[in-house]
Amino acid sequence: MFPRDKIRNIAIIAHVDHGKTTLVDQLLRQSGTFRENEQLQDRAMDSNDLERERGITILAKNTAVQYKDHLINIVDTPGHADFGGEVERIMKMVDGVLLVVDAFEGCMPQTKFVLRKALQQGLTPVVVLNKIDRPAARPTEVIDEVLELFIELEASDDQLEFPVVYASGLNGIAGNTPDDLQSTMEPLYEMILDQVPSPKENPDEPLQFLVTLLDYNEYMGRIAIGRVNRGRISQGQSVAVINREGQVKQARIEKLFGFQGLKRVEVEEAAAGDIVAIAGLKEINIGETIADPANPEALPVLAIDEPTLQMTFLVNNSPFVGREGKWVTSRKLRERLFKEIETDVSLRVDETDSPDAFVVSGRGELHLGILIENMRREGFEIQVSKPEVILKMVDGVKSEPIERLLIDVPEESMGAVMESLGTRKAEMVNMINNGTGQVRLEFLIPARGLIGYRTNFLTLTRGYGVMNHAFDSYGPLIGGQVGGRHQGVLIASETGKTTMYGMMSVEDRGILFLEPGMDVYEGMIVGEHTRDTDIIVNICKEKALNNIRTANKEETVKLKSPRLMSLEEALEYLNDDELCEITPKSIRLRKKVLNKSERDRYEKQRRVAEAGV
């Protein structure tokens, strides 16, 4: 066990893609934690399949490195505001933060979000200007931006005197000035030891331990990870577990683990200030306190920001149900959703009047999209409705979530982008033109206005635009329609397989979403109409095999490439009367009511009801 003054607990926070995980790779490599012949893969902390595919950190994870005679516990946090629940919990585990900022891009929306959480906890910040070797790096201006951000977030006088380290995580170099970089990360290690305080808690007081992360192991069950806030903890010790409601139950610590590199190492004892993993507590949950049985005192329950977006998850009832998935019943769906809220504290699941439908609320489209993607990979078949923002009353006024949107666009696309955002009720608050041909625009926009906007934005900027946003605040509800889809859809008239002949006959009506030879059913959305109305089409029609010759030769005809949607694009595309059917192999768009005559009857009843109101 290390002496208390030789321990440093830090979290690495940054906007998504500013190089946190790569920086952790270098700190691990250069600390001597690994043998010379041991292979360390890139982005070692992104262990989840989805994280590696998308190149983003979704779950907070911790590691520990030994530098000289010190132990540095490092927690890598997500950069996306959608996973802010992970960031908020981590701040309880550490004494300091490394704020990583891209030396070219500067402060982005999520930089502000994660920094606010750190400053609220009174943590000591160290600013790391990463990617300093980029040709267009502008360290002086970015440091000024960071200082302005600290002032805006009402940092204390001590926090405003933040030290700066200039680094390139990719190349493993760092220095105290941009012109004097050493070939190692030593300046960063030294800055952490000098600036970040060691734990100040008392190891001789009664035990207190707050569970901030959960892991699972097939042999040991749930593993609670957190920081010993007070006292000592050891293997075989009897403890009291205090849940969020204040109820106390007795338990026993079976195994205790410390961290070394990417491995867990079994330890006999840990004291106040140590970050450890505990096995043997069967029903432990995030936010619960492990305490001394003789003096069970609960730590304050974690305060987590409220969700801002919700979707309805339904049991799959399409004609193709059960073809691809393993889990299709409402019991399994309910079980899986309630299991998720045990580890994701920023997610909320509410049951509805129907046993087949659940309202799931989260931080954003990406947050809910990752949950859906994980479920489909596990073999679930589900249907989800259009994402909707969560309205709430603030001081007696009906309010909606407002996002801070930051976009970088080429100068020639600026007018079209501003016009498109104007129709979505966005308000421009800042514009920066550095004379490089790229313009940075900052807007405040209702969260409703961003649903489905990304595809339109990429079209307007011909793929050169970069868009980032984060939750800013709740503001008064803006009247009228904000955002949404203006185009109608092409709806399949019958169940069958798409044919080349059938698709060619409707190709001029709009853009198709399918390729020939794919299964469709009545009521399924097969394309986008060129007008704002929905039409029924038959794309399963086969050419009559008679002996009448046709003038055109089919061999020379080519179909236009269909628009194949990713999961996020499909969710953004939905309208109020539509659902997205998600199975392990397919993503299908469909109408809620599949039969045309039934749809017409529902629509007629809706109009009558609206006229009566």
C-alpha positions as CSV (number, residue, x, y, z in Angstrom):
1,M,0.0,0.0,0.0
2,F,1.4,3.4,-1.0
3,P,1.8,6.2,1.5
4,R,-1.1,8.8,1.2
5,D,1.2,11.6,0.0
6,K,2.5,9.4,-2.9
7,I,-0.9,8.9,-4.4
8,R,-2.5,11.1,-7.1
9,N,-6.1,10.6,-8.4
10,I,-6.9,12.3,-11.7
11,A,-9.6,12.3,-14.4
12,I,-8.9,13.1,-18.0
13,I,-11.7,15.2,-19.5
14,A,-12.1,16.8,-23.0
15,H,-14.4,17.3,-25.9
16,V,-14.9,14.2,-28.0
17,D,-11.9,13.4,-30.3
18,H,-9.5,15.8,-28.7
19,G,-7.1,12.9,-27.8
20,K,-7.8,11.8,-24.2
21,T,-7.6,8.0,-24.8
22,T,-4.4,8.4,-27.0
23,L,-2.9,10.5,-24.2
24,V,-3.6,7.7,-21.7
25,D,-2.0,5.2,-24.1
26,Q,1.3,7.2,-23.9
27,L,1.1,7.6,-20.1
28,L,0.7,3.9,-19.8
29,R,3.5,3.1,-22.3
30,Q,6.1,5.5,-20.8
31,S,5.4,4.7,-17.2
32,G,7.2,1.4,-17.4
33,T,4.0,-0.4,-16.4
34,F,4.4,-2.8,-19.4
35,R,7.3,-5.1,-20.3
36,E,9.4,-4.1,-23.3
37,N,8.1,-7.1,-25.3
38,E,4.5,-6.6,-24.2
39,Q,2.1,-5.4,-26.9
40,L,-0.2,-2.5,-26.1
41,Q,-2.9,-1.9,-28.7
42,D,-3.9,1.7,-29.7
43,R,-6.6,3.2,-27.6
44,A,-6.1,0.5,-25.0
45,M,-8.8,2.0,-22.7
46,D,-11.5,1.7,-25.4
47,S,-12.2,-2.0,-24.7
48,N,-15.8,-2.1,-25.8
49,D,-16.5,-3.2,-29.4
50,L,-18.7,-0.2,-30.1
51,E,-16.0,2.2,-28.7
52,R,-13.4,0.8,-31.0
53,E,-15.7,0.9,-34.1
54,R,-16.8,4.5,-33.5
55,G,-13.6,5.8,-32.2
56,I,-15.2,7.4,-29.1
57,T,-15.2,6.6,-25.4
58,I,-18.6,5.6,-24.1
59,L,-17.9,4.2,-20.7
60,A,-15.6,5.7,-18.1
61,K,-12.7,3.4,-17.2
62,N,-9.8,3.6,-14.8
63,T,-6.2,2.5,-14.8
64,A,-3.1,3.2,-12.6
65,V,0.5,3.9,-13.5
66,Q,3.6,4.0,-11.3
67,Y,5.9,7.0,-11.9
68,K,9.1,7.1,-9.7
69,D,7.7,6.2,-6.2
70,H,4.2,7.5,-6.9
71,L,0.9,5.8,-7.9
72,I,-1.2,7.8,-10.3
73,N,-4.8,6.6,-10.7
74,I,-6.1,7.8,-14.0
75,V,-9.8,7.7,-15.1
76,D,-10.6,8.1,-18.8
77,T,-14.0,9.8,-19.3
78,P,-16.3,10.1,-22.3
79,G,-16.2,13.3,-24.3
80,H,-19.8,13.2,-25.5
81,A,-22.3,15.2,-23.5
82,D,-24.8,12.3,-24.1
83,F,-22.7,10.2,-21.7
84,G,-22.4,13.0,-19.1
85,G,-23.7,10.7,-16.4
86,E,-20.4,8.9,-16.5
87,V,-18.5,12.2,-16.2
88,E,-20.5,13.4,-13.2
89,R,-19.9,10.3,-11.2
90,I,-16.1,10.2,-11.9
91,M,-15.7,13.7,-10.4
92,K,-16.4,12.1,-6.9
93,M,-13.4,9.8,-7.3
94,V,-10.6,12.2,-8.1
95,D,-8.7,15.2,-6.7
96,G,-7.6,16.8,-10.0
97,V,-8.4,16.8,-13.7
98,L,-6.4,17.0,-16.9
99,L,-8.4,19.2,-19.3
100,V,-7.3,18.1,-22.8
101,V,-7.9,20.8,-25.4
102,D,-7.0,20.5,-29.1
103,A,-4.4,23.1,-30.0
104,F,-6.1,23.9,-33.3
105,E,-9.9,23.5,-32.6
106,G,-9.8,25.1,-29.1
107,C,-12.8,25.0,-26.7
108,M,-15.8,23.1,-28.0
109,P,-19.3,22.6,-26.5
110,Q,-18.4,19.5,-24.6
111,T,-15.2,21.1,-23.2
112,K,-17.5,23.6,-21.4
113,F,-19.8,20.8,-20.3
114,V,-17.1,18.6,-18.7
115,L,-15.1,21.5,-17.3
116,R,-18.2,22.9,-15.5
117,K,-18.7,19.5,-13.7
118,A,-15.0,19.5,-12.6
119,L,-15.0,23.1,-11.3
120,Q,-18.3,22.5,-9.4
121,Q,-16.5,19.8,-7.4
122,G,-13.6,22.2,-6.6
123,L,-11.1,20.0,-8.4
124,T,-7.6,21.2,-9.3
125,P,-7.3,21.6,-13.1
126,V,-4.2,21.0,-15.3
127,V,-4.6,22.1,-18.9
128,V,-3.0,19.9,-21.6
129,L,-2.8,21.5,-25.0
130,N,-2.8,18.4,-27.2
131,K,-2.0,18.0,-30.9
132,I,0.6,20.8,-30.6
133,D,2.4,19.4,-33.6
134,R,-0.5,20.1,-35.9
135,P,0.5,22.6,-38.7
136,A,-2.3,25.0,-37.9
137,A,-1.9,24.8,-34.1
138,R,-2.6,28.2,-32.4
139,P,-1.6,27.7,-28.8
140,T,-1.7,31.3,-27.6
141,E,-5.2,31.9,-28.8
142,V,-6.5,28.6,-27.5
143,I,-5.0,29.3,-24.0
144,D,-6.9,32.7,-24.1
145,E,-10.1,30.8,-25.0
146,V,-9.6,28.4,-22.1
147,L,-9.1,31.3,-19.7
148,E,-12.3,32.9,-20.9
149,L,-14.1,29.7,-20.4
150,F,-12.8,29.3,-16.8
151,I,-14.0,32.9,-16.1
152,E,-17.4,32.2,-17.7
153,L,-17.8,29.1,-15.5
154,E,-17.0,31.2,-12.4
155,A,-13.8,29.3,-11.5
156,S,-12.1,30.1,-8.2
157,D,-9.0,32.3,-8.0
158,D,-6.9,29.2,-7.4
159,Q,-8.4,27.4,-10.4
160,L,-7.8,30.4,-12.7
161,E,-4.1,30.0,-12.1
162,F,-4.1,26.7,-14.0
163,P,-0.7,25.3,-15.2
164,V,-0.4,24.4,-18.9
165,V,1.5,21.5,-20.5
166,Y,1.9,21.4,-24.3
167,A,1.8,17.8,-25.7
168,S,1.3,15.5,-28.6
169,G,-0.4,12.3,-27.4
170,L,0.1,10.6,-30.7
171,N,3.9,11.2,-30.7
172,G,4.4,10.9,-26.9
173,I,6.1,14.3,-26.5
174,A,5.4,17.1,-24.0
175,G,6.9,20.4,-22.7
176,N,6.2,23.4,-20.6
177,T,6.4,25.7,-23.6
178,P,5.3,25.0,-27.2
179,D,8.8,25.6,-28.5
180,D,10.6,23.3,-26.0
181,L,9.1,19.9,-26.3
182,Q,10.9,16.9,-24.7
183,S,10.8,13.5,-26.4
184,T,8.9,12.0,-23.4
185,M,5.8,12.7,-21.4
186,E,7.9,13.5,-18.3
187,P,6.9,17.2,-18.1
188,L,3.2,16.0,-17.8
189,Y,4.0,13.4,-15.1
190,E,5.9,16.1,-13.1
191,M,3.1,18.6,-13.5
192,I,0.6,16.0,-12.1
193,L,2.8,15.3,-9.1
194,D,3.4,19.1,-8.4
195,Q,-0.1,20.4,-9.0
196,V,-2.6,17.7,-8.1
197,P,-3.1,17.3,-4.4
198,S,-2.7,13.9,-2.7
199,P,-5.8,12.5,-0.9
200,K,-6.6,14.4,2.4
201,E,-9.1,11.9,3.9
202,N,-8.5,10.3,7.2
203,P,-7.8,6.5,7.1
204,D,-8.4,6.2,10.9
205,E,-12.1,7.2,10.8
206,P,-15.0,4.8,10.2
207,L,-15.2,3.4,6.7
208,Q,-17.1,5.2,3.9
209,F,-16.9,4.1,0.2
210,L,-19.1,5.5,-2.6
211,V,-19.8,3.1,-5.6
212,T,-19.3,5.1,-8.8
213,L,-18.8,2.4,-11.4
214,L,-20.0,-1.2,-11.8
215,D,-18.4,-4.1,-13.6
216,Y,-19.5,-7.7,-14.0
217,N,-17.5,-10.9,-13.9
218,E,-19.0,-14.4,-14.6
219,Y,-17.2,-15.9,-11.6
220,M,-17.5,-13.1,-9.0
221,G,-20.7,-11.4,-10.1
222,R,-21.0,-7.6,-9.7
223,I,-17.8,-5.7,-9.0
224,A,-18.2,-2.2,-7.4
225,I,-15.5,0.3,-8.3
226,G,-15.0,3.6,-6.4
227,R,-12.8,5.5,-4.0
228,V,-12.4,4.9,-0.3
229,N,-13.6,8.2,1.1
230,R,-12.7,7.5,4.7
231,G,-11.2,4.7,6.8
232,R,-9.8,1.4,5.7
233,I,-11.2,-1.6,3.9
234,S,-9.8,-5.2,3.7
235,Q,-10.6,-8.6,2.3
236,G,-13.1,-10.7,4.5
237,Q,-14.3,-7.5,6.3
238,S,-18.0,-7.2,7.2
239,V,-19.6,-4.0,6.0
240,A,-22.9,-2.2,5.9
241,V,-24.4,-1.3,2.4
242,I,-26.6,1.7,2.5
243,N,-28.9,2.0,-0.6
244,R,-30.2,5.3,-2.1
245,E,-33.3,5.1,0.1
246,G,-31.2,4.9,3.2
247,Q,-31.9,1.2,4.0
248,V,-29.0,-0.7,5.5
249,K,-28.1,-4.3,4.9
250,Q,-25.0,-6.4,6.0
251,A,-22.5,-7.8,3.6
252,R,-18.9,-9.2,3.4
253,I,-16.0,-8.2,1.2
254,E,-14.9,-11.3,-0.6
255,K,-12.2,-9.9,-2.9
256,L,-10.4,-6.5,-3.0
257,F,-8.5,-5.3,-6.1
258,G,-6.2,-2.4,-6.9
259,F,-5.3,-1.3,-10.4
260,Q,-2.0,-1.7,-12.2
261,G,-1.9,-0.7,-15.9
262,L,-4.9,-2.4,-17.6
263,K,-5.0,-5.2,-15.0
264,R,-6.7,-5.6,-11.6
265,V,-4.3,-6.8,-8.9
266,E,-5.6,-8.4,-5.7
267,V,-4.7,-6.5,-2.5
268,E,-5.3,-7.3,1.1
269,E,-6.2,-3.8,2.3
270,A,-6.9,-0.2,1.0
271,A,-7.2,3.1,2.9
272,A,-8.8,6.5,2.3
273,G,-7.8,7.9,-1.1
274,D,-7.3,4.6,-2.8
275,I,-9.4,3.7,-5.9
276,V,-10.3,0.0,-5.7
277,A,-12.7,-2.7,-7.0
278,I,-14.7,-4.8,-4.5
279,A,-16.2,-8.2,-5.3
280,G,-18.7,-10.2,-3.3
281,L,-21.6,-7.7,-2.9
282,K,-24.4,-9.4,-4.8
283,E,-27.0,-6.6,-5.2
284,I,-24.8,-3.5,-5.1
285,N,-25.8,-0.5,-7.3
286,I,-24.2,2.8,-8.4
287,G,-24.6,5.6,-5.8
288,E,-24.8,3.3,-2.8
289,T,-22.4,3.7,0.2
290,I,-20.3,0.9,1.8
291,A,-19.8,1.8,5.4
292,D,-18.6,0.6,8.8
293,P,-21.4,-1.7,10.3
294,A,-20.8,-0.1,13.7
295,N,-21.3,3.4,12.3
296,P,-23.2,3.3,9.0
297,E,-23.1,6.8,7.6
298,A,-24.3,7.4,4.0
299,L,-22.4,9.7,1.6
300,P,-24.5,12.2,-0.4
301,V,-26.4,10.5,-3.3
302,L,-24.9,11.4,-6.7
303,A,-26.7,14.3,-8.3
304,I,-27.2,13.6,-12.0
305,D,-28.6,16.0,-14.6
306,E,-32.0,15.1,-15.9
307,P,-32.5,13.4,-19.3
308,T,-33.6,15.7,-22.2
309,L,-34.8,13.2,-24.8
310,Q,-37.2,10.2,-24.7
311,M,-38.3,7.4,-27.0
312,T,-40.9,4.7,-26.7
313,F,-39.5,1.1,-27.0
314,L,-42.0,-1.4,-28.1
315,V,-42.1,-5.2,-28.6
316,N,-41.7,-6.0,-32.3
317,N,-45.1,-6.8,-33.8
318,S,-44.2,-6.6,-37.5
319,P,-45.0,-9.5,-39.9
320,F,-41.3,-10.5,-39.9
321,V,-41.1,-10.8,-36.0
322,G,-38.8,-13.6,-34.8
323,R,-36.9,-14.2,-38.0
324,E,-33.6,-12.8,-36.9
325,G,-33.7,-12.2,-33.2
326,K,-33.5,-14.3,-30.1
327,W,-35.4,-12.1,-27.6
328,V,-38.8,-10.8,-28.8
329,T,-41.1,-10.9,-25.7
330,S,-42.1,-7.9,-23.5
331,R,-40.8,-9.8,-20.4
332,K,-37.3,-9.9,-21.9
333,L,-37.4,-6.3,-23.1
334,R,-38.5,-5.1,-19.6
335,E,-35.8,-7.2,-18.0
336,R,-33.1,-5.8,-20.3
337,L,-34.1,-2.1,-19.9
338,F,-34.3,-2.3,-16.1
339,K,-30.9,-4.0,-16.0
340,E,-29.4,-1.1,-18.0
341,I,-30.6,1.6,-15.5
342,E,-28.6,-0.2,-12.8
343,T,-25.3,0.8,-14.5
344,D,-26.4,3.9,-16.4
345,V,-27.6,6.4,-13.9
346,S,-28.5,9.1,-16.5
347,L,-31.0,6.7,-18.2
348,R,-34.7,6.5,-17.0
349,V,-37.2,3.8,-17.9
350,D,-41.0,4.3,-17.3
351,E,-43.7,1.7,-17.8
352,T,-46.8,2.6,-19.7
353,D,-50.5,1.5,-19.8
354,S,-49.4,-1.1,-22.4
355,P,-47.3,-4.0,-21.1
356,D,-45.5,-4.0,-24.5
357,A,-44.3,-0.4,-24.5
358,F,-41.7,1.4,-22.3
359,V,-40.7,5.1,-22.3
360,V,-36.9,5.4,-22.2
361,S,-35.4,8.8,-21.4
362,G,-31.7,9.7,-22.0
363,R,-29.3,12.5,-22.6
364,G,-29.5,12.5,-26.4
365,E,-29.9,10.6,-29.7
366,L,-26.4,9.0,-29.4
367,H,-27.0,7.9,-25.8
368,L,-30.2,6.1,-26.8
369,G,-28.7,4.9,-30.1
370,I,-25.8,3.2,-28.3
371,L,-28.3,1.3,-26.0
372,I,-30.3,0.2,-29.1
373,E,-27.2,-0.9,-30.9
374,N,-26.0,-3.0,-27.8
375,M,-29.5,-4.6,-27.6
376,R,-29.6,-5.6,-31.2
377,R,-26.1,-7.2,-30.9
378,E,-27.4,-9.2,-27.9
379,G,-30.2,-10.6,-30.1
380,F,-33.2,-8.3,-29.3
381,E,-35.9,-7.4,-31.8
382,I,-37.5,-4.1,-30.9
383,Q,-39.4,-1.2,-32.4
384,V,-38.8,2.4,-31.3
385,S,-40.8,5.7,-31.9
386,K,-39.5,9.1,-33.0
387,P,-37.2,10.8,-30.4
388,E,-39.0,13.5,-28.5
389,V,-37.7,16.2,-26.2
390,I,-38.7,16.3,-22.6
391,L,-40.6,19.4,-21.6
392,K,-40.8,20.6,-18.1
393,M,-42.1,23.6,-16.1
394,V,-39.5,26.1,-15.0
395,D,-40.8,28.9,-12.7
396,G,-44.3,28.3,-14.0
397,V,-43.3,28.5,-17.7
398,K,-43.4,25.5,-20.0
399,S,-39.8,25.0,-21.1
400,E,-37.8,22.9,-23.6
401,P,-34.1,21.9,-23.7
402,I,-31.9,24.4,-25.6
403,E,-28.6,23.2,-27.1
404,R,-25.4,25.1,-27.8
405,L,-24.4,24.3,-31.4
406,L,-20.9,25.0,-32.7
407,I,-20.3,24.4,-36.4
408,D,-17.3,24.8,-38.7
409,V,-18.3,25.4,-42.3
410,P,-16.6,26.5,-45.6
411,E,-17.3,30.2,-46.3
412,E,-19.3,29.4,-49.4
413,S,-21.8,27.2,-47.4
414,M,-22.3,29.7,-44.6
415,G,-25.4,31.4,-46.1
416,A,-27.3,28.1,-46.8
417,V,-26.5,26.7,-43.3
418,M,-27.6,29.9,-41.6
419,E,-30.9,29.9,-43.6
420,S,-31.5,26.2,-42.7
421,L,-30.9,26.9,-39.0
422,G,-33.1,30.0,-39.1
423,T,-36.1,27.8,-40.1
424,R,-35.3,25.6,-37.0
425,K,-35.5,28.6,-34.7
426,A,-31.7,28.8,-34.0
427,E,-30.3,32.1,-32.7
428,M,-26.7,33.0,-33.7
429,V,-24.6,34.1,-30.7
430,N,-21.1,34.2,-32.2
431,M,-19.2,34.1,-35.5
432,I,-15.4,33.7,-35.9
433,N,-13.7,34.0,-39.3
434,N,-10.0,33.3,-39.1
435,G,-9.4,34.0,-42.8
436,T,-8.6,30.3,-43.6
437,G,-11.7,29.8,-45.6
438,Q,-13.5,28.1,-42.7
439,V,-16.0,30.0,-40.5
440,R,-17.0,29.0,-37.0
441,L,-20.6,29.8,-36.1
442,E,-22.2,29.4,-32.6
443,F,-25.9,29.1,-32.1
444,L,-28.5,28.5,-29.4
445,I,-31.1,26.1,-30.8
446,P,-34.1,24.1,-29.4
447,A,-33.1,20.5,-29.1
448,R,-36.2,19.7,-31.3
449,G,-34.5,21.6,-34.1
450,L,-31.5,19.3,-34.2
451,I,-33.4,16.1,-34.5
452,G,-32.8,15.0,-38.1
453,Y,-30.6,18.0,-39.0
454,R,-27.2,16.3,-39.4
455,T,-28.0,14.7,-42.8
456,N,-29.3,18.0,-44.2
457,F,-26.2,19.8,-42.7
458,L,-23.8,17.4,-44.5
459,T,-25.6,17.9,-47.8
460,L,-25.5,21.7,-47.5
461,T,-21.7,21.7,-46.7
462,R,-21.0,18.9,-49.2
463,G,-19.5,16.8,-46.4
464,Y,-17.0,19.5,-45.3
465,G,-19.0,20.8,-42.3
466,V,-18.2,19.8,-38.7
467,M,-21.1,20.0,-36.2
468,N,-20.9,19.7,-32.3
469,H,-23.6,20.4,-29.7
470,A,-24.2,20.1,-26.0
471,F,-27.1,20.8,-23.7
472,D,-27.0,24.4,-22.5
473,S,-30.2,25.1,-20.5
474,Y,-34.0,25.0,-20.4
475,G,-35.7,27.9,-22.2
476,P,-39.3,28.9,-22.8
477,L,-41.1,26.6,-25.3
478,I,-41.0,28.1,-28.8
479,G,-44.4,27.8,-30.6
480,G,-45.0,26.2,-34.0
481,Q,-43.2,23.3,-35.7
482,V,-39.4,23.3,-35.2
483,G,-37.4,20.9,-37.5
484,G,-39.0,17.7,-38.6
485,R,-39.2,16.1,-42.0
486,H,-41.0,17.9,-44.8
487,Q,-40.9,15.0,-47.4
488,G,-43.5,12.3,-47.7
489,V,-42.6,8.6,-48.0
490,L,-43.1,5.6,-50.4
491,I,-45.0,2.8,-48.7
492,A,-45.0,-0.8,-49.8
493,S,-48.5,-2.0,-50.8
494,E,-47.9,-5.8,-50.3
495,T,-45.6,-8.3,-48.7
496,G,-43.0,-10.0,-50.9
497,K,-39.5,-9.5,-52.4
498,T,-38.4,-6.3,-54.1
499,T,-37.9,-6.7,-57.9
500,M,-35.9,-4.8,-60.4
501,Y,-39.0,-4.3,-62.5
502,G,-41.1,-3.0,-59.6
503,M,-38.3,-0.7,-58.4
504,M,-37.8,0.8,-61.9
505,S,-41.5,1.6,-62.1
506,V,-41.4,3.8,-59.0
507,E,-37.8,5.1,-59.2
508,D,-38.9,8.5,-60.6
509,R,-41.2,9.0,-57.6
510,G,-38.4,9.5,-55.2
511,I,-35.3,8.0,-53.5
512,L,-35.5,4.3,-52.6
513,F,-34.1,2.8,-49.4
514,L,-33.8,-0.8,-50.5
515,E,-32.0,-3.0,-53.1
516,P,-33.6,-5.6,-55.3
517,G,-34.3,-9.0,-53.7
518,M,-35.0,-7.7,-50.2
519,D,-38.0,-8.8,-48.1
520,V,-40.7,-6.1,-47.5
521,Y,-44.2,-6.1,-45.9
522,E,-47.3,-4.0,-46.4
523,G,-47.0,-0.7,-44.6
524,M,-43.2,-0.7,-44.7
525,I,-41.4,2.5,-45.8
526,V,-39.3,1.8,-48.9
527,G,-38.3,5.3,-50.0
528,E,-38.7,9.0,-49.8
529,H,-41.3,10.8,-52.0
530,T,-40.3,13.9,-54.0
531,R,-43.4,15.6,-52.6
532,D,-44.7,16.2,-49.1
533,T,-47.4,13.5,-49.3
534,D,-47.2,9.7,-48.7
535,I,-48.0,7.3,-51.6
536,I,-48.5,3.6,-51.8
537,V,-46.2,1.8,-54.3
538,N,-45.8,-1.8,-55.5
539,I,-42.1,-2.6,-55.7
540,C,-42.7,-6.4,-55.6
541,K,-44.3,-6.2,-59.1
542,E,-42.9,-8.8,-61.5
543,K,-42.8,-8.5,-65.3
544,A,-45.4,-10.6,-67.0
545,L,-43.7,-13.5,-68.8
546,N,-45.6,-13.4,-72.1
547,N,-44.3,-13.4,-75.7
548,I,-44.9,-9.7,-76.3
549,R,-41.6,-7.9,-77.0
550,T,-40.8,-4.6,-75.3
551,A,-38.9,-1.8,-77.0
552,N,-36.5,-1.2,-74.2
553,K,-33.8,-3.7,-73.3
554,E,-33.6,-4.3,-69.6
555,E,-30.0,-5.4,-69.7
556,T,-28.9,-1.8,-70.3
557,V,-31.1,-0.3,-67.5
558,K,-29.4,0.6,-64.2
559,L,-31.1,1.5,-60.9
560,K,-30.0,4.6,-59.0
561,S,-28.0,3.7,-55.8
562,P,-30.4,3.4,-52.9
563,R,-30.0,5.5,-49.7
564,L,-29.0,2.9,-47.0
565,M,-29.5,4.3,-43.5
566,S,-27.4,3.8,-40.4
567,L,-29.3,3.4,-37.1
568,E,-28.9,7.0,-36.1
569,E,-30.0,8.2,-39.5
570,A,-33.1,6.0,-39.3
571,L,-34.0,7.3,-35.9
572,E,-33.7,10.9,-37.0
573,Y,-35.8,10.2,-40.1
574,L,-38.9,9.1,-38.3
575,N,-42.2,11.0,-38.2
576,D,-44.9,10.9,-35.5
577,D,-46.9,8.1,-37.2
578,E,-43.9,5.9,-37.9
579,L,-41.7,3.3,-36.1
580,C,-38.2,2.0,-36.6
581,E,-38.0,-1.8,-36.5
582,I,-34.6,-2.9,-35.3
583,T,-33.4,-6.6,-35.4
584,P,-29.9,-8.1,-35.2
585,K,-29.5,-8.0,-39.0
586,S,-31.9,-5.3,-40.3
587,I,-33.2,-1.8,-39.7
588,R,-36.6,-1.2,-41.3
589,L,-38.8,1.9,-41.2
590,R,-42.6,1.3,-41.1
591,K,-45.9,3.0,-40.4
592,K,-47.4,2.4,-37.0
593,V,-50.6,1.2,-38.7
594,L,-49.6,-1.1,-41.5
595,N,-52.9,-1.5,-43.4
596,K,-53.9,1.4,-45.7
597,S,-57.6,1.4,-45.0
598,E,-57.0,1.3,-41.3
599,R,-54.5,4.2,-41.6
600,D,-57.1,6.3,-43.5
601,R,-59.7,5.6,-40.8
602,Y,-57.3,6.6,-38.0
603,E,-56.3,9.8,-39.9
604,K,-60.0,10.7,-40.4
605,Q,-60.7,10.1,-36.7
606,R,-57.7,12.3,-35.8
607,R,-58.9,15.2,-38.0
608,V,-62.4,15.0,-36.5
609,A,-61.0,15.0,-33.0
610,E,-58.8,18.1,-33.8
611,A,-61.8,19.9,-35.4
612,G,-63.8,19.2,-32.2
613,V,-61.1,20.7,-30.0
